[in-house]
Amino acid sequence: MSELRRLRYFLAVAEERNFTRAAERLHIAQPALSRQVRELERELGVELLSRTTHKVEPTEAGLMLLERGPALLDAADSLWRGVRGFADGSLGSISLGYGMSAGYETAPQLLLAMSEEAPGIEVSARVMSFADIVAGVAAGTLDVGLVRCAPPQQELVLTLLRLERQGLIVSRDHPLAQGGAAGGVDPAELDGVKLLLHARDHNPGHYDQIMDICAKAGAKPEVLVRGLDFDASYTPVASGAAVTIVGETGRVGLPAGLLWLPLVPATTVEVHLITRGPNRSPAIERLLKVAADTARQQGWLQPPV
């Protein structure tokens, strides 16, 4: 660093051809400037400036340094800015895992906000199972997870990102579609109805919350276990054999024969970002800030009415 500072001092003198003007330009005292240039010459073992009473001229070695020195300073400045960027959260890399349910809107909105607000942070995102996300964050092989109904674990820090309103996906020909078209479906109407759900061990918190919604309404649906493979057509629902409860973002891209009807009264499921703590990287802290700003702008934390 001292050599770069002395190089900067030398360049100022070589460009101005005058110590006084160079000192004024650098806002330092002239004797101090002279000492620093002499020290640079001593370290390099070569005279860089030819000094007379009336003028200062670069030597042959000084001309070479005058020609190539500015590029070296620019490269060093760029390098220092890059290194400092990792400290202030403007540069870095993050691995993020999210469940399929977050892929409709929540994850894309967050990733778009990151690309706009923190373009220097590379976010590597992929769809993963709930269990793999939680295990990955806990083990440190994954930086951030985006999940529904995050489990409380001592090593995990939960950041609420969204209160997602829940609704029923039904076939347009299903009896519940006729009754719910006016404004929504009361969970009490799910008593005895086949309800398509992932197995409880896939996400115990989410399974239990959905069943609790039904139980509080006095309904006991017949659970039809849904496989973990992606089924955008909701095949059992489309055939009228079952219904399923999903968040409002699940309305995106629904096949023409299906409807999303909100549960009434309004019911939400919590969507969290999960990280390890403490001592999170500045890049992760930046993502959490961008996530908070996005949630506020999108109204994700406003309870539905």
ABEGO torsion letter per residue (X at the ends): XAAAAAAAAAAAAAAAGBAAAAAAAAGBBAAAAAAAAAAAAAAAGBBABBBBAABBBBBAAAAAAAAAAAAAAAAAAAAAAAAAAAAAGABEBBBBBBBAAAAAAAAAAAAAAAAAABAABBBBBBBBBAAAAAAAAAAGABABBBBBGBBBBAABBBBBABBBBBBBBBBAABAAAAAAAAAEBBAAAABGBBBBBBBAAABAAAAAAAAAAAAAAGBBBBBBBBBABBBAAGAAAAAGABBBBBBAAAABGBBAABBBBBBOBBBBBBBBBBBBOBGBBAAAAAAAAAAAAAAAAAGAABBBX
